[in-house]
Structures are given as C-alpha cells and as structure tokens.
C-alpha cells in the first residue's frame, strides 16, 4: 500500500465532502457487524465517510487506527466524529487519483 501524496488527499477530500456517512459506530464500538458492514461497503465504494461516536479522544483515535489497519485503507481525513477512508478497487478503479 503506497502512501497518498498531499495532492491526492486534497483531491479525495474534495470528493468526500458531499458524501453522507455510510457506516456509523455507536457505543458498542468496532463489533463484528460493523466490520462486516465496512467490508461490504468498501466492495461497492472506494471512498467512505464513517461516523465514529465517542467522547474519549484516545479511544476514538484507537478505533480510527484499527479501522484503517483492518480495512487496509488510506486515512484521508478526520474532522470531529467523521473520518474519510479510501481504498481503490483491485480491478477497474472508479476514482483516478492525480499523479502528484
């Protein structure tokens, strides 16, 4: 997994701005059901907006890191309780990233 450049992150942030959160994590955190939903959502969407509920900053950051690790996706942005991740399709990616 190559690292995204700043230009690519900026491009993806602009694409993700109008998205609605597809997956929402509640008080139960990262359960098996949430992981299954993340997996199926990443098979249909390359760019996902996820809402992560939580008052504790450290706990929320731990969940964000787990999501990125488990899904093998790139973290594009975190603002408040909302994060945007990107994982290109293996075949025929829909979002073409700028080279630089």
C-alpha positions as MATLAB code, in Angstrom:
seq = 'XXXXXXXXXXXXXXXXXXXXXXXXXXXXXXXXXXXXXXXXXXXXXXXXXXXXXXXXXXXXXXXXXXXXXXXXXXXXXXXXXXXXXXXXXXXXXXXXXXXX';
ca = [
       0.000    0.000    0.000;
       1.679    3.184   -1.172;
       1.259    6.377    0.784;
      -1.046    9.069   -0.578;
       0.517   12.389   -1.526;
      -0.871   15.663   -0.184;
      -2.327   16.438   -3.622;
      -4.106   13.082   -3.718;
      -5.501   13.595   -0.205;
      -6.728   17.061   -1.199;
      -8.409   15.555   -4.277;
     -10.073   12.833   -2.178;
     -11.194   15.328    0.483;
     -12.973   17.326   -2.215;
     -14.673   14.148   -3.483;
     -15.659   13.065    0.033;
     -17.087   16.429    1.065;
     -20.565   15.714   -0.337;
     -20.740   12.105    0.862;
     -23.086   11.030    3.624;
     -21.703    8.723    6.344;
     -22.243    5.130    5.199;
     -21.122    3.410    8.401;
     -21.768    4.684   11.912;
     -20.038    3.351   15.012;
     -22.021    3.663   18.215;
     -21.499    2.768   21.829;
     -20.604   -0.859   21.062;
     -17.553    0.213   19.085;
     -15.939   -1.937   16.450;
     -18.114   -5.066   16.550;
     -18.258   -7.944   14.070;
     -21.365   -6.436   12.481;
     -19.662   -3.104   11.931;
     -16.621   -4.822   10.407;
     -18.891   -6.786    8.058;
     -20.631   -3.566    7.015;
     -17.278   -1.853    6.433;
     -16.101   -4.755    4.295;
     -19.217   -4.823    2.139;
     -19.246   -1.029    1.809;
     -15.633   -0.986    0.624;
     -16.525   -3.508   -2.076;
     -19.069   -1.086   -3.551;
     -17.460    2.281   -2.704;
     -13.833    3.338   -2.943;
     -14.317    6.407   -0.752;
     -16.209    6.057    2.533;
     -17.313    8.508    5.161;
     -17.620    6.945    8.617;
     -19.080    8.490   11.753;
     -17.292    7.444   14.955;
     -19.053    8.277   18.215;
     -17.061    8.687   21.379;
     -16.108   11.231   23.986;
     -12.614    9.956   24.753;
     -10.132   11.238   22.154;
      -7.628    8.424   22.721;
     -10.287    5.722   22.394;
     -11.621    7.325   19.206;
      -8.102    7.509   17.730;
      -7.547    3.839   18.599;
     -10.754    2.892   16.746;
      -9.723    5.006   13.730;
      -6.325    3.276   13.619;
      -7.983   -0.151   13.894;
     -10.367    0.630   11.023;
      -7.505    1.747    8.781;
      -5.435   -1.331    9.661;
      -8.243   -3.878    9.295;
      -9.624   -2.463    6.036;
      -6.159   -1.803    4.554;
      -7.441    1.613    3.500;
      -5.860    5.058    3.454;
      -6.975    7.599    6.016;
      -7.880   10.713    4.060;
      -9.281   12.970    6.756;
     -10.673   13.140   10.289;
     -12.859   16.054   11.346;
     -14.614   15.753   14.685;
     -16.515   12.468   14.721;
     -16.274   11.892   10.963;
     -13.493   10.126    9.108;
     -12.967    9.540    5.395;
     -11.091    6.491    4.122;
     -10.071    5.447    0.626;
      -9.278    2.037   -0.819;
      -9.051    1.629   -4.573;
     -10.820   -1.267   -6.247;
      -8.482   -4.083   -7.282;
      -9.978   -4.129  -10.772;
     -11.178   -1.033  -12.644;
     -10.838    1.732  -10.017;
     -13.571    4.358  -10.339;
     -11.596    7.223   -8.790;
      -8.471    8.129  -10.731;
      -6.000    9.874   -8.436;
      -3.759   12.698   -9.661;
      -0.167   11.546  -10.120;
       1.446   14.134   -7.854;
];
